[in-house]
Amino acid sequence: QVQLVESGGGLVQPGGSLMLSCVASGNIFDLSAMGWYRQAPGKQRELVASITRGGITKYADSVQGRFTISRDNAKNTVYLQMNSLKPGDTAVYYCNSNHAVFGDYWGQGTQVTVSS
C-alpha cells in the first residue's frame, strides 16, 4: 500500500512561483516512476510532468521551460517547481506513483490558483 500526500498549493499572482511536494509512504518509491497531473474545472486530467526511476523527465508542451520535476529517493519525495505561472495553470494538481507490478497510486490533490 502506498499513500501519497501533496502539499505546497495555494494562491499566486501571474508570473509567480510555487513548489509542490509529494511524500510517499511505503518502500517502493525508488522503484516507481512519479508524475504530476492536473485537472481544471470541466477538463480532463492531464499529465504535467513525469520522472522515471532513473531521473529521465518529460513535460507537457504547455509547461516546458517553466516547470521542473525532481525527486529525492532518500526522502521518498517528488517535487514540482512551477515558475512564471499563468492563469491557465489553475487546477487541482495530483501526484501519481506508477510501479510496474503494483500499478498506480494517487494523492488527494492540491489546489493551485493563479490570479491577480
C-alpha positions as CSV (number, residue, x, y, z in Angstrom):
1,Q,0.0,0.0,0.0
2,V,1.3,3.4,-1.0
3,Q,0.0,6.7,0.3
4,L,0.8,10.0,-1.4
5,V,0.4,13.3,0.3
6,E,0.8,16.5,-1.7
7,S,1.5,20.0,-0.3
8,G,2.5,23.4,-1.5
9,G,-0.5,24.6,-3.4
10,G,-2.1,28.0,-2.9
11,L,-3.0,31.3,-4.5
12,V,-0.3,33.1,-6.5
13,Q,-0.3,36.0,-8.9
14,P,0.5,35.6,-12.6
15,G,4.3,35.4,-13.0
16,G,4.8,34.0,-9.6
17,S,6.2,30.7,-8.4
18,L,5.1,27.7,-6.3
19,M,6.8,24.4,-5.3
20,L,4.6,21.4,-4.9
21,S,5.9,18.4,-2.8
22,C,4.6,14.9,-2.7
23,V,5.7,12.5,0.1
24,A,5.2,8.8,-0.5
25,S,4.8,6.1,2.2
26,G,5.9,2.6,1.7
27,N,9.2,1.2,0.4
28,I,8.7,1.2,-3.4
29,F,9.3,4.8,-4.1
30,D,12.7,4.4,-5.6
31,L,11.3,1.6,-7.9
32,S,8.4,3.8,-9.1
33,A,8.0,6.4,-11.8
34,M,6.5,9.5,-10.5
35,G,4.3,12.1,-12.1
36,W,2.3,15.3,-11.6
37,Y,-1.1,15.6,-13.2
38,R,-3.6,18.4,-13.1
39,Q,-7.3,18.8,-13.6
40,A,-9.0,22.1,-14.3
41,P,-12.8,22.5,-13.9
42,G,-14.6,21.0,-16.8
43,K,-11.5,19.5,-18.2
44,Q,-9.9,16.1,-18.3
45,R,-6.9,15.2,-16.1
46,E,-3.7,15.8,-17.9
47,L,-0.1,14.9,-17.4
48,V,2.1,17.9,-16.4
49,A,5.4,16.2,-15.8
50,S,6.9,12.8,-15.1
51,I,10.2,11.4,-13.9
52,T,11.4,7.8,-14.2
53,R,13.3,5.8,-11.7
54,G,16.5,6.8,-13.4
55,G,15.6,10.5,-13.4
56,I,14.5,11.0,-17.0
57,T,12.0,13.7,-17.2
58,K,9.1,14.6,-19.5
59,Y,6.9,17.7,-19.7
60,A,3.7,18.8,-21.3
61,D,4.3,21.3,-24.0
62,S,2.3,23.9,-22.1
63,V,4.7,23.9,-19.1
64,Q,8.0,23.1,-20.9
65,G,10.7,25.6,-19.7
66,R,8.6,26.8,-16.8
67,F,8.1,23.7,-14.6
68,T,10.8,21.4,-13.2
69,I,10.1,18.0,-11.7
70,S,12.7,16.3,-9.4
71,R,12.8,13.5,-6.9
72,D,14.7,12.7,-3.7
73,N,14.7,9.0,-3.2
74,A,16.2,9.3,0.3
75,K,13.2,11.4,1.3
76,N,10.6,9.5,-0.7
77,T,9.6,12.8,-2.2
78,V,8.9,14.2,-5.6
79,Y,8.8,18.0,-6.3
80,L,7.3,20.2,-8.9
81,Q,8.9,23.7,-9.2
82,M,6.5,25.9,-11.0
83,N,7.7,29.3,-12.3
84,S,6.2,32.0,-14.5
85,L,2.7,30.8,-13.5
86,K,-0.2,31.7,-15.7
87,P,-4.0,31.8,-15.1
88,G,-4.2,28.7,-17.3
89,D,-2.2,26.7,-14.8
90,T,-5.1,27.0,-12.3
91,A,-6.1,23.4,-11.4
92,V,-6.0,20.7,-8.8
93,Y,-2.6,19.1,-9.0
94,Y,-2.3,15.4,-8.3
95,C,0.8,13.3,-7.5
96,N,1.0,9.9,-9.2
97,S,3.2,6.9,-8.5
98,N,3.5,4.1,-11.1
99,H,5.1,0.8,-10.3
100,A,5.5,-2.0,-12.9
101,V,3.9,-4.6,-10.6
102,F,1.8,-2.7,-8.1
103,G,0.3,-0.2,-10.5
104,D,-0.9,3.3,-10.0
105,Y,-1.4,5.3,-6.8
106,W,-2.8,8.8,-6.5
107,G,-2.7,11.6,-3.9
108,Q,-5.7,13.6,-2.8
109,G,-4.7,16.7,-4.8
110,T,-3.7,20.2,-4.0
111,Q,-5.3,23.3,-5.4
112,V,-3.2,25.8,-7.4
113,T,-4.9,29.1,-8.3
114,V,-3.2,31.7,-10.4
115,S,-5.0,35.0,-10.2
116,S,-4.4,38.7,-9.7
